C-alpha cells in the first residue's frame, strides 16, 4: 500500500515544542487530551495529569494493583 493521502509524508510534528516535567513518569500509555491538559495511565495503574507548565499530578490512584477496576479518585 503506497504512503499517500493520510499516510503520506507531512511536517506536522516539526511544530512540536518540548517541555520539561516536574517529575518523571514511567511508561505513559493511552494519552487523552482535554483542553491544555494531558491525562495518561502510568506503570502501576495510576492516572496522571500533565499541564503546560510541566506539573504532573496524580488524579487517580489504584489501591489494588492486581485489580485495576477499582480506584480512589483524588
N, CA, C and O atoms as a GROMACS GRO file, in nm:
protein
  296
    1UNK      N    1   0.084  -0.117   0.000
    1UNK     CA    2   0.000   0.000   0.000
    1UNK      C    3   0.090   0.124   0.000
    1UNK      O    4   0.176   0.137   0.086
    2UNK      N    5   0.070   0.214  -0.093
    2UNK     CA    6   0.156   0.334  -0.100
    2UNK      C    7   0.126   0.433   0.013
    2UNK      O    8   0.014   0.441   0.063
    3UNK      N    9   0.229   0.507   0.052
    3UNK     CA   10   0.213   0.608   0.155
    3UNK      C   11   0.165   0.738   0.090
    3UNK      O   12   0.245   0.825   0.055
    4UNK      N   13   0.034   0.749   0.075
    4UNK     CA   14  -0.028   0.865   0.012
    4UNK      C   15  -0.144   0.913   0.098
    4UNK      O   16  -0.189   0.843   0.188
    5UNK      N   17  -0.193   1.032   0.069
    5UNK     CA   18  -0.308   1.086   0.143
    5UNK      C   19  -0.276   1.097   0.291
    5UNK      O   20  -0.175   1.157   0.328
    6UNK      N   21  -0.362   1.040   0.376
    6UNK     CA   22  -0.343   1.046   0.521
    6UNK      C   23  -0.215   0.976   0.564
    6UNK      O   24  -0.161   1.006   0.671
    7UNK      N   25  -0.166   0.882   0.484
    7UNK     CA   26  -0.044   0.809   0.516
    7UNK      C   27   0.081   0.874   0.456
    7UNK      O   28   0.192   0.825   0.477
    8UNK      N   29   0.064   0.981   0.381
    8UNK     CA   30   0.175   1.047   0.315
    8UNK      C   31   0.263   1.126   0.410
    8UNK      O   32   0.224   1.152   0.524
    9UNK      N   33   0.380   1.164   0.363
    9UNK     CA   34   0.472   1.245   0.443
    9UNK      C   35   0.409   1.379   0.477
    9UNK      O   36   0.334   1.436   0.397
   10UNK      N   37   0.440   1.429   0.596
   10UNK     CA   38   0.393   1.562   0.635
   10UNK      C   39   0.492   1.623   0.732
   10UNK      O   40   0.590   1.559   0.771
   11UNK      N   41   0.469   1.746   0.772
   11UNK     CA   42   0.560   1.817   0.861
   11UNK      C   43   0.489   1.859   0.990
   11UNK      O   44   0.531   1.955   1.056
   12UNK      N   45   0.383   1.790   1.026
   12UNK     CA   46   0.303   1.828   1.142
   12UNK      C   47   0.387   1.834   1.270
   12UNK      O   48   0.374   1.929   1.347
   13UNK      N   49   0.471   1.735   1.293
   13UNK     CA   50   0.548   1.732   1.417
   13UNK      C   51   0.666   1.829   1.418
   13UNK      O   52   0.729   1.847   1.522
   14UNK      N   53   0.695   1.892   1.305
   14UNK     CA   54   0.802   1.992   1.302
   14UNK      C   55   0.769   2.111   1.391
   14UNK      O   56   0.859   2.184   1.433
   15UNK      N   57   0.641   2.133   1.421
   15UNK     CA   58   0.597   2.246   1.504
   15UNK      C   59   0.587   2.209   1.652
   15UNK      O   60   0.553   2.294   1.734
   16UNK      N   61   0.617   2.083   1.686
   16UNK     CA   62   0.606   2.039   1.825
   16UNK      C   63   0.708   2.112   1.912
   16UNK      O   64   0.818   2.145   1.868
   17UNK      N   65   0.667   2.138   2.037
   17UNK     CA   66   0.755   2.205   2.133
   17UNK      C   67   0.784   2.111   2.248
   17UNK      O   68   0.694   2.044   2.299
   18UNK      N   69   0.908   2.106   2.290
   18UNK     CA   70   0.949   2.024   2.404
   18UNK      C   71   0.921   2.101   2.533
   18UNK      O   72   0.939   2.222   2.539
   19UNK      N   73   0.876   2.030   2.636
   19UNK     CA   74   0.865   2.093   2.767
   19UNK      C   75   0.908   1.994   2.873
   19UNK      O   76   0.893   1.873   2.856
   20UNK      N   77   0.960   2.045   2.982
   20UNK     CA   78   1.014   1.962   3.092
   20UNK      C   79   0.905   1.936   3.195
   20UNK      O   80   0.826   2.025   3.227
   21UNK      N   81   0.901   1.814   3.245
   21UNK     CA   82   0.806   1.777   3.351
   21UNK      C   83   0.872   1.796   3.487
   21UNK      O   84   0.994   1.785   3.499
   22UNK      N   85   0.790   1.825   3.589
   22UNK     CA   86   0.847   1.845   3.722
   22UNK      C   87   0.878   1.714   3.794
   22UNK      O   88   0.936   1.716   3.903
   23UNK      N   89   0.839   1.602   3.735
   23UNK     CA   90   0.878   1.471   3.788
   23UNK      C   91   0.873   1.370   3.675
   23UNK      O   92   0.807   1.391   3.573
   24UNK      N   93   0.944   1.260   3.694
   24UNK     CA   94   0.947   1.157   3.592
   24UNK      C   95   0.818   1.076   3.595
   24UNK      O   96   0.766   1.044   3.702
   25UNK      N   97   0.767   1.043   3.478
   25UNK     CA   98   0.656   0.949   3.470
   25UNK      C   99   0.707   0.826   3.398
   25UNK      O  100   0.781   0.836   3.300
   26UNK      N  101   0.668   0.707   3.446
   26UNK     CA  102   0.720   0.582   3.394
   26UNK      C  103   0.613   0.510   3.313
   26UNK      O  104   0.503   0.484   3.363
   27UNK      N  105   0.646   0.479   3.190
   27UNK     CA  106   0.562   0.401   3.100
   27UNK      C  107   0.425   0.464   3.075
   27UNK      O  108   0.322   0.400   3.098
   28UNK      N  109   0.422   0.591   3.028
   28UNK     CA  110   0.292   0.651   2.997
   28UNK      C  111   0.223   0.575   2.884
   28UNK      O  112   0.289   0.524   2.794
   29UNK      N  113   0.090   0.567   2.891
   29UNK     CA  114   0.016   0.491   2.792
   29UNK      C  115  -0.123   0.552   2.777
   29UNK      O  116  -0.175   0.612   2.871
   30UNK      N  117  -0.182   0.538   2.662
   30UNK     CA  118  -0.320   0.583   2.637
   30UNK      C  119  -0.340   0.730   2.672
   30UNK      O  120  -0.412   0.763   2.766
   31UNK      N  121  -0.276   0.817   2.598
   31UNK     CA  122  -0.288   0.960   2.622
   31UNK      C  123  -0.427   1.011   2.587
   31UNK      O  124  -0.486   0.969   2.487
   32UNK      N  125  -0.478   1.102   2.669
   32UNK     CA  126  -0.605   1.170   2.643
   32UNK      C  127  -0.583   1.319   2.666
   32UNK      O  128  -0.524   1.358   2.767
   33UNK      N  129  -0.629   1.400   2.574
   33UNK     CA  130  -0.609   1.545   2.585
   33UNK      C  131  -0.743   1.612   2.610
   33UNK      O  132  -0.840   1.590   2.537
   34UNK      N  133  -0.748   1.696   2.715
   34UNK     CA  134  -0.867   1.775   2.745
   34UNK      C  135  -0.822   1.919   2.763
   34UNK      O  136  -0.758   1.954   2.862
   35UNK      N  137  -0.856   2.003   2.666
   35UNK     CA  138  -0.811   2.142   2.670
   35UNK      C  139  -0.660   2.147   2.661
   35UNK      O  140  -0.601   2.093   2.566
   36UNK      N  141  -0.595   2.210   2.759
   36UNK     CA  142  -0.449   2.221   2.762
   36UNK      C  143  -0.385   2.115   2.852
   36UNK      O  144  -0.266   2.125   2.882
   37UNK      N  145  -0.461   2.015   2.895
   37UNK     CA  146  -0.409   1.913   2.986
   37UNK      C  147  -0.401   1.778   2.916
   37UNK      O  148  -0.484   1.746   2.830
   38UNK      N  149  -0.301   1.699   2.954
   38UNK     CA  150  -0.285   1.563   2.904
   38UNK      C  151  -0.304   1.469   3.021
   38UNK      O  152  -0.248   1.490   3.128
   39UNK      N  153  -0.384   1.366   3.002
   39UNK     CA  154  -0.404   1.262   3.102
   39UNK      C  155  -0.348   1.132   3.046
   39UNK      O  156  -0.364   1.102   2.928
   40UNK      N  157  -0.281   1.054   3.132
   40UNK     CA  158  -0.225   0.928   3.088
   40UNK      C  159  -0.217   0.830   3.203
   40UNK      O  160  -0.199   0.868   3.318
   41UNK      N  161  -0.230   0.703   3.171
   41UNK     CA  162  -0.204   0.598   3.268
   41UNK      C  163  -0.055   0.576   3.274
   41UNK      O  164   0.015   0.594   3.174
   42UNK      N  165  -0.004   0.536   3.389
   42UNK     CA  166   0.139   0.510   3.406
   42UNK      C  167   0.159   0.373   3.466
   42UNK      O  168   0.064   0.310   3.512
   43UNK      N  169   0.284   0.327   3.466
   43UNK     CA  170   0.317   0.198   3.523
   43UNK      C  171   0.264   0.189   3.666
   43UNK      O  172   0.289   0.278   3.747
   44UNK      N  173   0.192   0.085   3.697
   44UNK     CA  174   0.131   0.068   3.829
   44UNK      C  175  -0.018   0.096   3.827
   44UNK      O  176  -0.088   0.064   3.923
   45UNK      N  177  -0.068   0.158   3.719
   45UNK     CA  178  -0.212   0.178   3.705
   45UNK      C  179  -0.263   0.316   3.741
   45UNK      O  180  -0.380   0.345   3.717
   46UNK      N  181  -0.179   0.404   3.799
   46UNK     CA  182  -0.226   0.537   3.835
   46UNK      C  183  -0.254   0.620   3.709
   46UNK      O  184  -0.201   0.592   3.602
   47UNK      N  185  -0.338   0.722   3.724
   47UNK     CA  186  -0.367   0.817   3.618
   47UNK      C  187  -0.307   0.951   3.659
   47UNK      O  188  -0.328   0.996   3.772
   48UNK      N  189  -0.231   1.014   3.569
   48UNK     CA  190  -0.171   1.144   3.600
   48UNK      C  191  -0.219   1.249   3.500
   48UNK      O  192  -0.254   1.219   3.386
   49UNK      N  193  -0.217   1.374   3.548
   49UNK     CA  194  -0.250   1.490   3.464
   49UNK      C  195  -0.121   1.569   3.443
   49UNK      O  196  -0.047   1.595   3.537
   50UNK      N  197  -0.095   1.607   3.318
   50UNK     CA  198   0.022   1.686   3.283
   50UNK      C  199  -0.028   1.820   3.230
   50UNK      O  200  -0.108   1.825   3.137
   51UNK      N  201   0.020   1.929   3.291
   51UNK     CA  202  -0.020   2.063   3.248
   51UNK      C  203   0.090   2.127   3.164
   51UNK      O  204   0.204   2.080   3.164
   52UNK      N  205   0.055   2.234   3.094
   52UNK     CA  206   0.150   2.303   3.006
   52UNK      C  207   0.273   2.352   3.080
   52UNK      O  208   0.381   2.362   3.021
   53UNK      N  209   0.259   2.384   3.209
   53UNK     CA  210   0.374   2.432   3.286
   53UNK      C  211   0.468   2.319   3.327
   53UNK      O  212   0.570   2.343   3.392
   54UNK      N  213   0.433   2.194   3.290
   54UNK     CA  214   0.517   2.078   3.321
   54UNK      C  215   0.482   2.010   3.452
   54UNK      O  216   0.544   1.910   3.488
   55UNK      N  217   0.382   2.061   3.524
   55UNK     CA  218   0.344   1.998   3.650
   55UNK      C  219   0.270   1.867   3.623
   55UNK      O  220   0.189   1.856   3.532
   56UNK      N  221   0.303   1.768   3.706
   56UNK     CA  222   0.243   1.635   3.696
   56UNK      C  223   0.171   1.607   3.827
   56UNK      O  224   0.232   1.616   3.934
   57UNK      N  225   0.042   1.574   3.820
   57UNK     CA  226  -0.039   1.546   3.938
   57UNK      C  227  -0.107   1.412   3.922
   57UNK      O  228  -0.166   1.384   3.817
   58UNK      N  229  -0.101   1.328   4.025
   58UNK     CA  230  -0.174   1.202   4.023
   58UNK      C  231  -0.320   1.233   4.052
   58UNK      O  232  -0.351   1.294   4.154
   59UNK      N  233  -0.410   1.192   3.962
   59UNK     CA  234  -0.552   1.221   3.979
   59UNK      C  235  -0.633   1.098   4.016
   59UNK      O  236  -0.746   1.110   4.062
   60UNK      N  237  -0.578   0.979   3.996
   60UNK     CA  238  -0.643   0.855   4.039
   60UNK      C  239  -0.535   0.756   4.080
   60UNK      O  240  -0.437   0.736   4.007
   61UNK      N  241  -0.552   0.697   4.195
   61UNK     CA  242  -0.454   0.601   4.246
   61UNK      C  243  -0.526   0.468   4.268
   61UNK      O  244  -0.630   0.463   4.333
   62UNK      N  245  -0.470   0.363   4.216
   62UNK     CA  246  -0.530   0.231   4.230
   62UNK      C  247  -0.469   0.161   4.350
   62UNK      O  248  -0.348   0.139   4.355
   63UNK      N  249  -0.553   0.126   4.446
   63UNK     CA  250  -0.506   0.062   4.569
   63UNK      C  251  -0.464  -0.082   4.547
   63UNK      O  252  -0.366  -0.127   4.606
   64UNK      N  253  -0.536  -0.153   4.464
   64UNK     CA  254  -0.508  -0.294   4.439
   64UNK      C  255  -0.452  -0.306   4.298
   64UNK      O  256  -0.527  -0.311   4.201
   65UNK      N  257  -0.321  -0.310   4.288
   65UNK     CA  258  -0.256  -0.310   4.156
   65UNK      C  259  -0.292  -0.433   4.075
   65UNK      O  260  -0.277  -0.433   3.952
   66UNK      N  261  -0.339  -0.540   4.141
   66UNK     CA  262  -0.376  -0.662   4.068
   66UNK      C  263  -0.515  -0.650   4.007
   66UNK      O  264  -0.548  -0.725   3.915
   67UNK      N  265  -0.597  -0.558   4.057
   67UNK     CA  266  -0.734  -0.542   4.009
   67UNK      C  267  -0.754  -0.396   3.974
   67UNK      O  268  -0.804  -0.318   4.057
   68UNK      N  269  -0.717  -0.357   3.855
   68UNK     CA  270  -0.723  -0.217   3.816
   68UNK      C  271  -0.867  -0.170   3.788
   68UNK      O  272  -0.884  -0.067   3.722
   69UNK      N  273  -0.967  -0.239   3.835
   69UNK     CA  274  -1.104  -0.198   3.814
   69UNK      C  275  -1.155  -0.102   3.920
   69UNK      O  276  -1.253  -0.031   3.896
   70UNK      N  277  -1.092  -0.097   4.035
   70UNK     CA  278  -1.136  -0.008   4.144
   70UNK      C  279  -1.028   0.097   4.168
   70UNK      O  280  -0.909   0.069   4.158
   71UNK      N  281  -1.072   0.218   4.202
   71UNK     CA  282  -0.975   0.323   4.229
   71UNK      C  283  -1.027   0.417   4.336
   71UNK      O  284  -1.147   0.422   4.363
   72UNK      N  285  -0.936   0.490   4.396
   72UNK     CA  286  -0.970   0.600   4.485
   72UNK      C  287  -0.938   0.726   4.408
   72UNK      O  288  -0.820   0.759   4.389
   73UNK      N  289  -1.040   0.798   4.364
   73UNK     CA  290  -1.015   0.922   4.292
   73UNK      C  291  -0.965   1.026   4.390
   73UNK      O  292  -1.020   1.041   4.500
   74UNK      N  293  -0.862   1.097   4.351
   74UNK     CA  294  -0.804   1.200   4.438
   74UNK      C  295  -0.878   1.329   4.424
   74UNK      O  296  -0.843   1.428   4.489
   0.00000   0.00000   0.00000
